[in-house]
Amino acid sequence: MAERLRCELVSQETVYDLVYKLAEEIRASDYHPDLVVAISRGGFTPARVLCDVLGLFNLTSIRVVHYSKAAVHEQQAFVKYPLCMDVAGQRILLVDDVNDTGDTLKIARSHLESLGPTEVRIAVLHEKSCSPVRAEYVAESLDKWHWLIYPWAVVEDVGGFLLEMTPPSADSDQAADWLLNTYGLRLPEDQLSHLLSLIRKRVE
C-alpha cells in the first residue's frame, strides 16, 4: 500500500503571523526592495500582505508552472508569464508561499536576474530542508516533509482530493472520514460543504 500523503492545513491567522516574521527579518537585514515580485499563484497573498506590512507599493508578479495538482509536478518548472518591465538597477524581493523542491525559485530568480536588477532576494513563508535552493528570508523552516495547504489553495487541493473518491460522495460525514483517513485532514464543516457543492456541479 502506497504511503499516505501527509498534509497540513495552514490557517489564515498563521499566514499573517508568518508574514510579520518575514517583515521583521527583512527590516533587520536593512534590505530596501524597489519592487516586490510575487510568484503566481501561491505568492500572491503573501506578497500583498508583506507589501502592506513593509509599506511598499510596487508589486507585480510572474507565473512559474511546476505543480499541476497537489504534490504532482511537471517534469520541469518554467516561466509561463514573464516579467515584462524594466527592472535594470533595481533591488527585487521575490515572494512565494513555500520553497519545496526549489525548482520554482531557481528558475524565477534566474529569469529576474537576466533582466539586470541590482539584486534579487527571496522571501518565503515556509522552507523545506529537502530543497537545494535557499531563500534569504524564511518565516518557518520544516525538517519533516509534508504537503502544505494554504487558505488560497483549499479549493484546488482538497477539492482535487475529494474528486479521487469513487464515486465522489455528497455525504459530508463520509467525505470527512475519507479525508481524515486518507490525508489526515480535518476541514471545518461549512468549508467541506462548500467543496462538496462545487464538486457536485463539476460532475453533473
N, C-alpha and C positions, 0 to 999 in steps of 0.2 A: 504494500500500500504506500502511495506517494506521501511524503511528509507534508503536513498541513502548512499552508502559507500563513505565517504569523502576521497579524495585522494589529494596528493601534489607531484608534480614532483620536485625532488631535482637536481639542476644543478651541473655540474662538477666543476664550479667555487666555488659554495657553499661547496662542499665536501672538496676542498683544504683549504678553509677558516676554516672549522671546524677542519680539521686535524692539522692545525697550532695552533689552540686554545688548542687542546689536548696536543700537544707537549709542549706548554707553561706551562700547568698545571703539566705535568709530571716532567719537569725540576724544577719547583718551589717546588715540593714535595721532590726533591732530591732522587727520586727512579731511580735506575740504573738496568734495567732488563738485565739478561743474555740471555734470549730467548723471542722472541715475537711469540705468537701463534694466528693465525687468525682462526676465526670460519668460516668454509666453509658453504655457499659460499659468504654471504654478507660481511664478514670481510676481504676478500682477498685484495681488492683495498685499503681500509683504512689502513690496517696493512702494506702493502708495502710502501705506501706514508709516513706513520708515521715513519717507519724504516729509510727512506731516510732523513726525516727532523731531526731525532734524531741522525743520524749517526750510526745506528745499522745494523748488517748484519745477525744475527742469527734469521731466520724467518722460521717457519713451520706452519702446520695447522692441525686442526681436523674437522671432519664433524659431525654436530649435525642436526638431522632431526626434524622439527616441522611443519612448514607450507608446505602444499602440493601445494598450489597456493595462490594467493593474498588473505590475510585475512582468509584463510581456513586452519586450523591447524589440525595435527594429534591429537589423544586423549592424547598422552604423548610424550614429547620430549625424544630422545635417541641418544646416541653416535653411529653413524654408522661406522665411520672410526676413531679409537682411535689414540692417540699419541704413537708411537712405538719407543721410545728412552729414554735414561736415563736422567732424569731431577732432580735427587736427589740433594738437596742442592743448587739448582739454584733459582734465582728470575725470575718469569714469568710475562709477560704482555699479558693478553688475550684481543683480539680486535675483536669487531663486529660493524656492522653499526648501529643497533638500539636495544635498550632494550625496548621491547614491553610488553610481559606478564611476562618476567623474567625467564620463564621455560628453555630457551636455555642457558642462562648464568648460571643458578643454576646447571644444570647437567654438563655443561662444566667445571665450577670451581671444582665441586666435583670430576670429572674424573681426572683433573690435580692434585688436592691435594692428591689423592690416590697414586700418583707416587712419593711422598716425596720431593717436592720442598721446599725451604726455605719460599717462599711466592708467592701467586698468587694475582695480582691486575687486575682489568678490566677497559678497556677504550672503550667508545662508542661515535659515532657521536651524536646520539640523545637518550634521555631517556624520556619515557613517565611516567607521575606521577602515572598512574594506576599500574605500576609494583611494586610488593612487594620486588623485588631484586634491590639493588643499586650498581651501578658501582662506583669505586673510582675516575674515570676521565670521565667527561661528557662535551662535547663541547656545547650542547644546550639541555635544558630541555623543555618538552612540557606538558602543563597543559590540553590542549584540544586534545582528541584522534582523529587522522586521519591516514590513511594509507599512508606511505611514499614510493615513488617510486624513487630509486636511479638510476643513469645512467646505471649501470650494470644490472638492473632489468627491464628496459623498455620493452625489447622484451618479457620476460616471463610474466610480469604483464599486460601490456597494450595489448600485443598480445592475452593473455588469455581473457581479457575483450572483445576484438573485435570478438573473436570466439563465444561469447554469442549472438551476433546479429543473428536473424533468419529471412532470411538466412544471412550469412556473406556478407557484402557489399564490392564491389570493387570500389565504388564511394567515392573518398576522402572527398568531401563536406558532403555527407550523414554520413560517418563514423565519421567525425569531430564533426558534430552536435550531434550525438548519444553519443560520449564520453563526450562532454560538458554537455549535459542534464542528463546523467546517472551517471557520476562520477565527474563532474566538472573539467575535464581535457582538457587542450589545448596543443596539440602536434605540434611541427614545421612541416610544410607541407612535407618536404623531409623525415623526420623520419616516419611520418604516411604513406607515400607512400611505404617506405621500408617494414613496418609492413604488409600492405595490400598485398604486393607482396609475402611475406613469407606465409601469410595465404592462398592465392590462391594455392600455391604449396602444402600446407598441405591437402587441401580439394579436390584437383583434383584426 
